[in-house]
């Protein structure tokens, strides 16, 4: 197996499983290592998954994500740009 259970859960077809995984990583010391995967949830097709992903990311990052930085209600293309910007900030 190449993926951990957590990675498998983050990629689950079931939204509730993705949410549970995000919440678990938010409380885990492994959360920072999973930032790329957690950021991927910000592009989820379901708005409520995106919102809960914001909560998880805020816990991992130790700060809030203002609506100007990421808006879970924004159109898909705008969200993708915002996620790309967040990813690039994480590499610096």
KEKOL-342343 format. One record per residue: residue number from 1; x negated, z negated, y of N, C-alpha, C in turn. Coordinates in steps of 0.05 Angstrom, whole numbers, plus 5000, padded with zeros to 4 digits. Each point is the difference from the previous one (the first is absolute). Layout:
<rs>
+-----+--------+------+---------+---------+-------+----------+--------+------+---------+
!   k ! n.east ! n.up ! n.north ! ca.east ! ca.up ! ca.north ! c.east ! c.up ! c.north !
+-----+--------+------+---------+---------+-------+----------+--------+------+---------+
! NUM !      X !    Z !       Y !       X !     Z !        Y !      X !    Z !       Y !
...
+-----+--------+------+---------+---------+-------+----------+--------+------+---------+
</rs>
This chain:
<rs>
+-----+--------+------+---------+---------+-------+----------+--------+------+---------+
!   k ! n.east ! n.up ! n.north ! ca.east ! ca.up ! ca.north ! c.east ! c.up ! c.north !
+-----+--------+------+---------+---------+-------+----------+--------+------+---------+
!   1 !   4983 ! 5000 !    4976 !    5017 !  5000 !     5024 !   4982 ! 5000 !    5025 !
!   2 !   5008 ! 5017 !    5018 !    4984 !  5001 !     5025 !   5012 ! 4983 !    5022 !
!   3 !   5025 ! 4997 !    5000 !    5014 !  4985 !     5022 !   5007 ! 4972 !    4991 !
!   4 !   5000 ! 4983 !    5020 !    5009 !  4972 !     4995 !   5031 ! 5001 !    4999 !
!   5 !   5011 ! 4979 !    4991 !    5029 !  4997 !     4999 !   5011 ! 5003 !    5029 !
!   6 !   4986 ! 4987 !    5018 !    5009 !  5001 !     5028 !   5001 ! 5028 !    5011 !
!   7 !   4979 ! 5016 !    4994 !    5000 !  5028 !     5009 !   5023 ! 5016 !    4987 !
!   8 !   5005 ! 4995 !    4975 !    5022 !  5013 !     4986 !   5026 ! 4993 !    5013 !
!   9 !   5004 ! 4974 !    5006 !    5025 !  4991 !     5013 !   5003 ! 5012 !    5028 !
!  10 !   4978 ! 5002 !    5015 !    5002 !  5013 !     5027 !   5010 ! 5029 !    4998 !
!  11 !   4993 ! 5013 !    4978 !    5008 !  5028 !     4997 !   5026 ! 5004 !    4983 !
!  12 !   5013 ! 4978 !    4994 !    5024 !  5001 !     4984 !   5022 ! 5018 !    5012 !
!  13 !   5016 ! 5011 !    4983 !    5024 !  5015 !     5009 !   5022 ! 4982 !    5010 !
!  14 !   4998 ! 4975 !    4993 !    5021 !  4980 !     5008 !   4992 ! 4987 !    5026 !
!  15 !   5016 ! 5003 !    5021 !    4993 !  4988 !     5026 !   4996 ! 4970 !    4998 !
!  16 !   5016 ! 4985 !    4985 !    4997 !  4971 !     4998 !   4973 ! 4992 !    4989 !
!  17 !   4990 ! 5016 !    4981 !    4974 !  4994 !     4988 !   4978 ! 5005 !    5021 !
!  18 !   5002 ! 5021 !    5016 !    4980 !  5005 !     5021 !   5000 ! 4977 !    5020 !
!  19 !   5024 ! 4990 !    5007 !    5002 !  4977 !     5019 !   4987 ! 4975 !    4989 !
!  20 !   5005 ! 4994 !    4975 !    4989 !  4976 !     4987 !   4969 ! 5003 !    5000 !
!  21 !   4990 ! 5023 !    4993 !    4971 !  5004 !     5000 !   4988 ! 4997 !    5027 !
!  22 !   5013 ! 5011 !    5021 !    4989 !  4997 !     5027 !   5000 ! 4971 !    5008 !
!  23 !   5022 ! 4986 !    4994 !    5001 !  4971 !     5007 !   4979 ! 4984 !    4985 !
!  24 !   4995 ! 5007 !    4976 !    4979 !  4986 !     4984 !   4973 ! 5005 !    5012 !
!  25 !   4994 ! 5024 !    5007 !    4973 !  5006 !     5012 !   4998 ! 4987 !    5027 !
!  26 !   5022 ! 4997 !    5015 !    4999 !  4987 !     5026 !   4990 ! 4971 !    4997 !
!  27 !   5005 ! 4987 !    4978 !    4993 !  4972 !     4995 !   4974 ! 4998 !    4984 !
!  28 !   4989 ! 5022 !    4991 !    4977 !  5000 !     4982 !   4974 ! 5005 !    5015 !
!  29 !   4978 ! 4988 !    4989 !    4974 !  5006 !     5011 !   4992 ! 5030 !    4996 !
!  30 !   5015 ! 5013 !    4983 !    4995 !  5029 !     4995 !   5013 ! 5018 !    5020 !
!  31 !   5016 ! 4988 !    5018 !    5016 !  5016 !     5019 !   4983 ! 5019 !    5017 !
!  32 !   4978 ! 4990 !    5011 !    4983 !  5017 !     5017 !   4989 ! 5024 !    4984 !
!  33 !   4993 ! 4996 !    4975 !    4990 !  5022 !     4983 !   5022 ! 5021 !    4995 !
!  34 !   5025 ! 4991 !    5002 !    5023 !  5018 !     4995 !   5011 ! 5013 !    5025 !
!  35 !   4987 ! 4996 !    5023 !    5010 !  5012 !     5025 !   5007 ! 5029 !    4998 !
!  36 !   4983 ! 5017 !    4988 !    5008 !  5029 !     4999 !   5027 ! 5004 !    4985 !
!  37 !   5004 ! 4986 !    4978 !    5024 !  5002 !     4985 !   5024 ! 4989 !    5015 !
!  38 !   4996 ! 4977 !    5013 !    5021 !  4988 !     5016 !   5008 ! 5019 !    5024 !
!  39 !   4980 ! 5011 !    5012 !    5005 !  5019 !     5022 !   5017 ! 5024 !    4990 !
!  40 !   4996 ! 5008 !    4975 !    5015 !  5021 !     4988 !   5030 ! 4994 !    5000 !
!  41 !   5007 ! 4975 !    4998 !    5029 !  4992 !     5000 !   5013 ! 5005 !    5027 !
!  42 !   4984 ! 5002 !    5021 !    5011 !  5006 !     5026 !   5012 ! 5028 !    5002 !
!  43 !   4994 ! 5016 !    4980 !    5011 !  5027 !     4999 !   5021 ! 5003 !    4978 !
!  44 !   5010 ! 4977 !    4990 !    5021 !  5000 !     4980 !   5025 ! 5014 !    5010 !
!  45 !   5015 ! 5013 !    4983 !    5024 !  5014 !     5008 !   5022 ! 4981 !    5008 !
!  46 !   4998 ! 4975 !    4991 !    5021 !  4980 !     5006 !   4991 ! 4982 !    5023 !
!  47 !   5017 ! 4999 !    5021 !    4994 !  4984 !     5024 !   4995 ! 4971 !    4993 !
!  48 !   5016 ! 4988 !    4983 !    4997 !  4972 !     4995 !   4974 ! 4994 !    4985 !
!  49 !   4990 ! 5018 !    4984 !    4973 !  4997 !     4988 !   4979 ! 5001 !    5022 !
!  50 !   5003 ! 5018 !    5019 !    4980 !  5002 !     5022 !   5000 ! 4974 !    5016 !
!  51 !   5023 ! 4989 !    5005 !    5002 !  4975 !     5016 !   4986 ! 4977 !    4985 !
!  52 !   5006 ! 4997 !    4975 !    4987 !  4979 !     4984 !   4970 ! 5005 !    4997 !
!  53 !   4992 ! 5025 !    5000 !    4971 !  5006 !     4999 !   4987 ! 4991 !    5026 !
!  54 !   5014 ! 5003 !    5022 !    4989 !  4990 !     5026 !   4996 ! 4970 !    4998 !
!  55 !   5019 ! 4985 !    4989 !    4997 !  4971 !     4998 !   4975 ! 4993 !    4983 !
!  56 !   4997 ! 5014 !    4977 !    4977 !  4995 !     4983 !   4974 ! 5007 !    5014 !
!  57 !   4999 ! 5022 !    5014 !    4976 !  5008 !     5014 !   4993 ! 4980 !    5022 !
!  58 !   5020 ! 4990 !    5014 !    4995 !  4980 !     5021 !   4988 ! 4975 !    4988 !
!  59 !   5009 ! 4992 !    4977 !    4989 !  4976 !     4987 !   4971 ! 5006 !    4992 !
!  60 !   4994 ! 5023 !    4989 !    4973 !  5006 !     4991 !   4981 ! 5003 !    5024 !
!  61 !   5010 ! 5013 !    5021 !    4983 !  5004 !     5024 !   4998 ! 4975 !    5018 !
!  62 !   5019 ! 4982 !    4997 !    5000 !  4976 !     5017 !   5008 ! 5006 !    5029 !
!  63 !   5016 ! 5021 !    5003 !    5010 !  5007 !     5027 !   5025 ! 5016 !    4997 !
!  64 !   5015 ! 5003 !    5022 !    5024 !  5016 !     4999 !   4993 ! 5029 !    5005 !
!  65 !   5017 ! 5017 !    4990 !    4998 !  5029 !     5005 !   5022 ! 5007 !    5021 !
!  66 !   4992 ! 5003 !    5025 !    5021 !  5006 !     5020 !   5012 ! 5028 !    4995 !
!  67 !   5024 ! 5003 !    5009 !    5016 !  5024 !     4996 !   4985 ! 5024 !    5011 !
!  68 !   4983 ! 4996 !    5020 !    4984 !  5022 !     5011 !   4978 ! 5009 !    4981 !
!  69 !   4993 ! 4983 !    4982 !    4979 !  5006 !     4980 !   5012 ! 5013 !    4975 !
!  70 !   5023 ! 4989 !    4992 !    5014 !  5011 !     4977 !   5030 ! 4994 !    5003 !
!  71 !   5016 ! 5021 !    4998 !    5029 !  4998 !     5002 !   5013 ! 5009 !    4974 !
!  72 !   5010 ! 4982 !    4984 !    5012 !  5008 !     4974 !   5025 ! 5017 !    5003 !
!  73 !   5011 ! 5002 !    5024 !    5024 !  5017 !     5005 !   4993 ! 5028 !    5010 !
!  74 !   4974 ! 5004 !    5005 !    4992 !  5026 !     5011 !   5003 ! 5022 !    4979 !
!  75 !   5002 ! 5025 !    5010 !    5001 !  5022 !     4981 !   4974 ! 5001 !    4982 !
!  76 !   5003 ! 5012 !    4977 !    4978 !  5000 !     4981 !   4973 ! 5010 !    5011 !
!  77 !   5001 ! 5021 !    5016 !    4975 !  5011 !     5011 !   4987 ! 4980 !    5019 !
!  78 !   5015 ! 4987 !    5016 !    4989 !  4980 !     5018 !   4989 ! 4976 !    4985 !
!  79 !   5014 ! 4991 !    4979 !    4990 !  4978 !     4984 !   4973 ! 5007 !    4986 !
!  80 !   4998 ! 5025 !    4991 !    4975 !  5009 !     4987 !   4977 ! 4999 !    5020 !
!  81 !   5005 ! 5008 !    5025 !    4979 !  4998 !     5020 !   4993 ! 4971 !    5006 !
!  82 !   5019 ! 4983 !    5001 !    4995 !  4971 !     5005 !   4984 ! 4988 !    4976 !
!  83 !   5007 ! 5007 !    4976 !    4986 !  4990 !     4977 !   4971 ! 5010 !    5000 !
!  84 !   4997 ! 5026 !    5006 !    4972 !  5011 !     5002 !   4984 ! 4984 !    5021 !
!  85 !   5012 ! 4994 !    5022 !    4986 !  4985 !     5021 !   4993 ! 4972 !    4989 !
!  86 !   5018 ! 4987 !    4986 !    4994 !  4974 !     4989 !   4978 ! 5001 !    4979 !
!  87 !   5000 ! 5021 !    4984 !    4979 !  5004 !     4980 !   4973 ! 5003 !    5014 !
!  88 !   4999 ! 5016 !    5021 !    4974 !  5005 !     5014 !   4990 ! 4975 !    5013 !
!  89 !   5018 ! 4983 !    5010 !    4991 !  4974 !     5012 !   4988 ! 4982 !    4979 !
!  90 !   5011 ! 5002 !    4976 !    4990 !  4983 !     4978 !   4972 ! 5008 !    4990 !
!  91 !   4992 ! 5025 !    5006 !    4974 !  5009 !     4991 !   4978 ! 4993 !    5020 !
!  92 !   5008 ! 4991 !    5024 !    4980 !  4994 !     5020 !   4989 ! 4972 !    4997 !
+-----+--------+------+---------+---------+-------+----------+--------+------+---------+
</rs>
